[in-house]
Amino acid sequence: MDISLTHRLSFKQASLTVLVAFILGTLLSIIQVAIDYASEDASINREIRALLEISHNPAARIAYNIDAELAQELVLGLLRSPAVTRAELIDSNGQMLASVSRPRSESRYRIFSDSLFGAQRVFQDPLYVAHAPDEALGVLSLEVDTFAFGNHFLGRSVLTLATGFARSLLLSLILLVLFYFMLTRPLVDVIRALSQRNPQDAQHKPVPCPKGHERDEIGILVQVTNRQLSAIAQEIAQRRSAEDRLTQYLSELESIVSARTAELKATNARLSESNKELEIARTKALNMAQARSAFLANMSHEIRTPLNGLLGMLALALDGPLSAEQRQQLGIAHDSGKVLVELLNDILDLSKFEAGQLELESIPFDLGALVEETASLLSQNAAAAVELTCLIAPTLPAQVIGDPTRVRQIVSNLLSNALKFTRFGRVDLLVEHDATGIQVRVRDTGIGIAEDAQARIFHPFAQAEVGITREFGGTGLGLALTRRLCEAMHGTLTLQSKEGFGSEFCAQLPLPSQGRSAAVQLGGDIVAMTPSSSGLHQLLERWLPVWGLSYRRLDTDASLFGVQADLLISDCPECLFGLRPAVNTPILLVTAYGNFLPQEQAQRLAPLQQIARPLARHGLLQALRHGLRHDASDQPAPQSTSNLEKRRTRVLLVEDNPVNQMVAKGMLVKLGCEVLVAGHGGEALEQLEQEAIDLVLMDCNMPVMDGYEATRRIRLNGRWPELPIIALTANALSDERERCRAAGMNDYLAKPFRREELATLLENWLPVDT
């Protein structure tokens, strides 16, 4: 392996060494030249002074005798010195006794000498005799050319520098040869030995170590190299062994893949057959689902149609003159029919869940008002010894976004369940708002649920115990349906209960909030006579301060002597009769559903207002305004069905069932409407051509022409674009509402319906005369 001279380590090391030596030698030579220069500079002055000292006495005698001839000889003798270029002898009177000179020598190196020692120097020696040193006899003056001395100095300096350079060059050559034999040559031998090795050779051959370098750095390098080469050789051997095994595995894998490919082909063939069978099964399942939906729709229609007639006729009969026994019997029949409708609704909803057909709305609604309305409707189911309280958090937003129908169903199921199993104590309905959404909690003091039965009650058609159905009734669908509704809204339903100590159900619903409740500010002092554990106290304590009212609670046996109040609220009528003679404060009496005081007793407590629990916020606020005599003109007047009686509303009832005709017509007449009846869609079109109609109640399933076709023809006609058409249908499945809207109907009323529902619908679609 050939390496150029300038790239060899020996050359690099020798060059660095010589460079250092050269720099040091040059510095030493310069120092030596500087010392020689100082010595030479001093020697010039010393030699000329010595010459003047030798010539002093003769020159003094000549100046004393004023001998011009001897003076001339003296200066000529001084001029013989190589450095003297002018000599003069002057007497004491300043007269020149003798003067000689000669030109200075010229040389190309003179410029260096002159720069170091100067071009010339002048020396003067005052003349006197030894016995009279103070008597000046004259002056001996010499002019010296320094080149004579500088030339010798330059020669010595050049010789000194040349000798130093020669020493450095010789040293570099010696070091180069030494470093070559000591460093470069052994390394070249090692490199040559390494380059001759085959990297793929599995058998390791050690690299020989140069002789004499076994213990220095080269020997250590050879040892490390041999160890690395040995490790590489072992790794190559291992890799070759692994490659041999891998080759063997690949050949075996190819055999396995070939076998598996054949198996996969056979499996794919079987899967193709299975897919065909699955497709056939899927088609059958879809057909069965469609048949099931059709069956549910038909069953819903067939069951709801007679139920509508049954409940409608019972409601009409209850409005007529009846004996107490007849009214009780008809009321029981009417309540039983409503239970049957609720059972039918639960079964249909459960079937919608199982079929994946349940669809949820997403609209804004007032959750607080919905909860209070539901609690008010169910309050008649509460036992006489049960206090039903509806506690709405003041932080609840004005509206939330969700499905109000399904939320009402959740609240109704939980509250109905609590009222059913609570015979005495309290049932509290609490609605709160936090960062996760809405919490609806129903807490009761009923019979409670055993721990081992708490998971079972959420299964369809299951209750905590067999005796529960026998004692309390029910089908076990309510809680199962409620949990599924919560899960459909991405919420949860949890239970905390202990047997014999009541239960608490909590529905956590992530309903987005929208808007804030309007602030209400009243003024006055309110005193309540009620136990501290009552729901009335909790309600008043929560809301009265929010409305700007001062609130205090007294026990039912407390005295009002000295107590100043603008309004007295109590849920204990017995404790009020003894107070009235001494207290004239207006009284707001809170009673259970249907337990208002008779008129004679109410007169004894006048001024008195009576309000049934559960207290709704709006109803309580109106009662407070009245009791405190605040102006309530800014509150909207409640709507009433009497608005329809202000004019004769003409309603076209399109219904094929005679019983349902009688029911609907009876309800409409009681609501102040003039009713025209058509047996099918064709008759309805004829009636519209002949009569002015304000609203159409359109049954969907009829012979000759159904309600969908009749509605489409009415809309296509163009003569009645603003005519409200309300669907009457016994089909309660999820797609029925959309089917009605697609046909052109404005609203939807499911059978069986109550007169209140019909009245609300008419109020929404018929403007009120003022």
C-alpha positions, 0 to 999 in steps of 0.5 A, spaced: 500 500 500 503 506 497 502 512 501 504 519 499 510 522 503 506 528 505 500 523 508 505 519 512 504 519 519 512 520 520 512 526 515 506 529 519 510 528 526 517 530 523 514 536 520 511 538 526 517 537 531 521 540 526 517 546 525 517 547 533 524 546 533 525 551 527 521 556 531 525 555 537 532 555 533 530 561 530 528 565 536 534 563 539 538 565 533 534 572 533 536 573 541 543 571 539 543 576 534 540 581 538 545 580 543 551 581 538 548 587 536 548 590 543 555 588 543 557 591 537 554 597 538 558 598 545 564 596 541 564 602 536 564 607 542 569 603 546 574 603 540 573 610 538 574 612 545 580 608 546 583 612 540 581 618 543 585 617 549 591 615 546 591 621 542 589 626 547 596 627 550 600 628 543 594 633 541 594 637 548 601 638 547 600 640 540 595 645 541 599 648 547 605 649 542 600 651 536 604 646 532 601 646 525 605 641 522 605 636 528 597 637 528 597 635 521 601 629 522 597 627 528 590 627 524 593 623 518 595 618 523 588 618 526 585 617 519 589 611 518 583 608 522 578 604 517 572 607 521 575 614 521 572 619 515 574 626 518 579 628 523 580 635 526 584 639 531 582 646 533 586 650 538 583 654 544 581 660 540 577 656 535 582 656 529 583 650 525 590 647 526 589 641 522 583 637 518 583 631 514 578 627 511 576 621 506 570 619 503 566 613 506 565 606 503 559 604 499 556 597 499 549 595 497 548 592 504 550 599 507 542 600 508 542 595 513 548 597 517 545 604 517 538 602 519 542 599 525 548 603 527 546 610 524 550 612 518 556 616 522 558 618 529 561 624 531 566 624 537 569 630 540 575 630 546 576 637 550 584 638 550 588 640 557 594 638 560 594 634 566 597 639 571 592 644 569 585 640 567 581 646 568 585 650 562 582 648 555 587 648 550 582 646 544 578 640 541 580 634 537 574 632 533 573 625 529 567 623 525 566 615 524 563 611 519 559 605 522 559 601 516 566 598 518 563 595 524 556 594 521 559 590 516 562 585 520 556 584 524 551 583 518 556 577 516 556 574 523 548 575 523 547 571 517 552 566 519 548 565 525 541 564 522 544 560 516 547 555 521 540 555 525 536 553 519 541 548 517 541 545 524 533 544 523 533 541 516 538 536 519 534 535 525 527 534 520 531 529 516 533 525 522 526 525 525 523 523 518 527 517 518 526 515 525 519 516 525 518 512 518 522 506 521 518 506 528 511 508 526 510 508 519 513 502 517 509 498 522 503 501 521 504 499 513 505 492 515 499 492 519 495 495 514 498 490 508 496 484 512 489 487 513 488 488 506 490 481 504 484 478 508 478 476 505 472 479 509 467 473 508 472 468 510 469 464 516 476 462 519 480 467 522 487 468 521 490 473 526 494 479 524 501 479 525 504 484 530 511 488 527 517 486 531 519 490 537 512 493 537 508 488 542 507 492 548 506 499 545 500 502 541 501 498 535 501 492 539 495 494 542 492 496 536 493 489 533 490 485 539 484 489 539 483 488 531 484 481 532 479 480 537 474 484 532 476 480 527 475 474 531 468 476 533 466 478 526 468 471 524 464 468 529 458 472 527 459 471 519 459 463 521 452 464 525 449 468 520 451 463 515 448 458 519 441 462 520 441 463 513 441 455 512 436 454 517 432 460 514 432 457 507 430 450 510 424 454 513 422 458 507 422 451 503 418 448 509 413 454 509 412 454 501 410 447 502 405 449 508 403 455 504 401 451 498 397 446 502 394 452 506 392 455 499 388 449 497 385 449 504 383 456 503 380 455 496 376 450 499 374 454 505 372 460 500 368 455 496 364 453 503 364 461 505 361 463 498 355 457 500 354 460 507 354 467 504 348 465 499 345 462 505 346 468 510 343 472 504 337 468 504 336 468 511 337 476 511 332 477 506 327 472 510 329 476 517 327 483 513 321 480 510 319 478 517 321 485 520 317 488 515 311 483 517 312 484 524 312 492 523 305 491 519 303 486 524 304 492 530 301 497 526 295 493 524 294 491 532 295 498 534 290 500 529 285 495 531 286 495 539 286 503 539 280 504 535 275 500 539 279 503 545 278 510 543 271 509 542 271 506 549 274 511 553 271 517 549 264 514 550 266 513 558 268 520 558 262 523 555 258 519 559 262 522 565 260 529 563 253 527 564 248 527 570 250 520 574 249 517 580 255 517 585 255 509 584 254 510 576 260 515 576 264 511 580 263 505 576 264 509 570 270 512 573 273 505 574 272 503 567 275 509 564 281 509 569 282 501 567 282 503 559 287 508 560 292 503 564 290 499 558 293 505 553 299 506 557 300 498 557 299 498 549 304 504 549 310 501 553 309 494 549 310 498 542 316 502 545 319 496 547 318 493 540 321 499 537 327 499 541 328 491 539 327 493 532 332 499 532 326 504 530 326 509 535 327 516 533 329 522 538 327 529 536 332 535 538 328 541 539 328 546 545 323 545 551 321 548 558 324 542 562 321 545 569 314 546 566 314 539 563 316 536 569 311 540 573 305 538 569 307 531 569 307 531 577 301 535 577 297 530 572 300 524 576 298 527 583 291 524 583 295 517 584 298 519 590 296 516 597 292 520 602 298 520 607 303 521 601 306 528 600 308 529 593 313 535 592 316 537 585 323 541 587 326 545 581 333 547 582 333 555 581 339 554 576 335 550 571 336 553 564 329 556 561 330 551 556 334 545 554 334 541 547 332 534 546 325 530 545 320 532 550 315 526 549 321 521 551 323 526 557 316 526 559 315 519 559 322 518 563 319 522 568 312 519 568 315 512 569 319 514 575 314 518 578 308 513 577 313 507 580 314 511 586 307 513 587 305 506 586 310 503 592 309 509 597 303 508 602 305 514 606 311 519 607 314 523 601 315 522 594 320 528 591 321 529 584 328 533 584 331 536 577 338 539 577 343 542 572 350 541 572 356 541 567 354 534 565 347 536 563 340 534 567 339 530 573 332 528 574 331 524 581 325 521 584 326 519 591 321 516 595 319 513 602 316 506 599 317 499 600 324 499 597 328 494 593 332 488 595 339 488 593 339 482 589 333 484 586 335 491 583 338 488 577 332 484 575 327 490 575 330 493 569 329 487 565 322 487 561 316 483 564 320 483 571 319 485 578 323 485 584 318 479 587 312 475 585 308 478 590 309 485 588 305 483 581 299 480 586 299 486 591 301 492 587 300 490 580 304 492 574 307 489 568 314 490 569 315 494 563 316 501 565 323 501 568 326 497 563 323 502 558 326 508 562 333 505 562 333 504 554 330 511 553 336 514 558 341 510 554 338 512 547 339 519 549 346 517 551 344 518 559 344 513 565 339 511 570 342 509 576 338 506 583 340 507 590 335 503 595 334 499 601 329 494 603 324 497 607 327 504 607 325 507 600 328 508 593 332 513 589 332 513 581 337 518 578 336 519 570 342 523 568 341 526 561 346 530 557 341 535 554 344 542 552 341 548 555 339 554 551 337 561 555 336 563 562 330 564 566 327 571 567 328 574 573 322 575 578 323 580 584 317 581 589 317 584 596 314 581 602 315 577 608 313 570 608 312 565 614 310 558 613 307 553 618 310 546 616 314 541 619 322 542 618 322 535 614 316 537 609 317 538 602 313 544 602 319 547 607 324 545 602 320 548 596 319 555 599 326 555 602 329 554 595 325 559 591 322 565 595 329 568 596 330 567 589 324 571 588 326 577 593 322 575 599 323 574 606 322 567 608 321 564 615 319 557 618 315 556 624 312 549 627 305 547 626 304 548 634 308 555 634 304 561 636 304 567 631 303 572 637 308 578 635 310 575 628 309 580 622 308 577 616 305 579 609 302 572 607 302 565 611 303 559 608 301 552 611 299 545 609 296 544 616 289 546 616 287 544 623 293 548 626 290 554 622 283 555 625 285 557 632 289 562 629 285 566 625 281 570 631 288 573 633 291 574 626 288 577 620 294 575 615 292 572 608 293 565 608 295 560 602 293 553 604 297 547 600 293 541 600 293 534 597 290 533 590 282 533 591 282 535 599 280 542 598 276 545 604 269 545 604 266 552 603 264 553 610 271 552 613 274 556 608 270 562 610 272 561 617 279 562 614 278 568 609 282 571 606 284 564 604 287 561 598 287 554 596 292 550 592 294 543 591 300 540 591 305 538 588 306 546 587 308 548 580 313 555 580 308 558 576 302 557 580 306 558 586 308 565 584 301 567 581 298 565 588 304 569 592 302 575 587 295 575 589 296 574 596 301 580 596 297 584 592 302 585 587 300 587 580 300 580 575 298 584 569 305 582 566 303 575 566 300 571 560 293 569 562 292 562 562 288 559 556 282 555 556 277 551 552 272 557 552 276 561 547 273 556 542 266 558 544 267 565 542 265 563 535 262 557 532 268 553 529 266 549 523 270 542 523 270 537 518 270 530 521 273 525 516 272 518 520 269 511 518 268 508 524 261 510 527 263 509 534 269 514 533 264 519 529 260 519 536 266 520 540 269 525 536 263 529 535 261 529 542 268 532 544 268 537 539 260 539 540 262 540 548 268 544 545 263 549 542 265 547 535 260 545 529 261 538 526 260 536 519 262 528 518 264 525 512 265 517 512 271 517 507 276 521 503 271 522 497 266 525 501 270 529 505 272 532 498 265 533 496 264 537 503 269 542 502 267 544 495 260 545 498 261 548 505 266 553 509 271 549 513 276 552 519 279 545 520 279 538 518 280 532 523 282 526 518 282 519 519 288 515 516 285 508 514 278 508 511 275 505 505 274 508 498 279 513 499 284 513 505 286 520 509 293 520 506 290 520 499 285 525 501 290 530 504 294 530 497 288 531 493 286 537 498 293 540 497 294 539 490 287 543 489 290 549 491 284 552 493 285 551 501 293 552 502 292 554 509 287 549 511 289 545 517 289 538 517 290 534 523 291 526 522 287 522 527 290 515 527 291 509 531 298 507 528 303 509 533 309 507 530 315 512 529 314 513 521 307 514 522 308 522 523 313 523 518 308 519 513 302 524 515 307 530 514 309 527 507 302 527 505 301 534 507 297 534 514 299 539 519 299 535 525 298 528 529 293 526 534 294 518 536 288 514 538 285 514 543 285 521 545 282 525 551 278 531 550 284 536 553 288 533 548 283 535 542 282 542 546 289 543 546 290 542 538 284 546 536 287 552 540 294 551 537 291 551 530 285 556 530 286 563 532 282 566 538 277 571 536 278 577 541 
